[in-house]
């Protein structure tokens, strides 16, 4: 199933590139487009134990406004698949938490390549709304807990570096969650023990393509 998703996303990205790709017009002040990319996500904090990274993705729409030759404004609306795996042993141990978020990253883009305007340092904030959460406990195949124990709103600080190529843009970036999304997480008869009122925060590294 995961392989099928990846193949479908790659095909979709190729079709979008064929249909919409164009260089950022130097005479234009703005550009509206699409964005897609894989991410590596995890959870950090004091509530959950032994988190390990999980691979997800983000897909959405983007807007970019030229303020002047050295400064651009960017905004996006994305659906992102996030979460974390956990290395907590066998039966009755939580081993995966998965989220779906709607993200609204807002950033400033600082030109670092002079008059060429093809490389930018990006910094900003990313408000996000969680639409789904799932907690998996071994040996269950299906999620044992759904849409419980996590606050719906999150805000992350983001920093990245954007490259403009002829047909697309490419941006690696890091998103560090600023808010505690723990909402009285208490799993019954599940190890390691929860309910410590500890911190749970999101962390994401992503590599997005802009068309």
MOUR-V104480 format. One record per run of one state. SS is the DSSP state (2 for helix, 1 for strand, 0 for the rest). FROM is the first residue (numbers start at 0). TO is the last residue. If there is no record, write none. Layout:
BEGIN
((SS FROM TO) (SS FROM TO))
END
This chain:
BEGIN
((0 0 0) (2 1 19) (0 20 28) (1 29 43) (0 44 49) (1 50 51) (0 52 52) (1 53 67) (0 68 69) (1 70 85) (0 86 91) (1 92 110) (0 111 112) (2 113 115) (0 116 117) (1 118 136) (0 137 143) (1 144 145) (0 146 148) (1 149 149) (0 150 151) (1 152 163) (0 164 167) (1 168 176) (0 177 180) (1 181 181) (0 182 189) (1 190 190) (0 191 199) (1 200 209) (0 210 210))
END
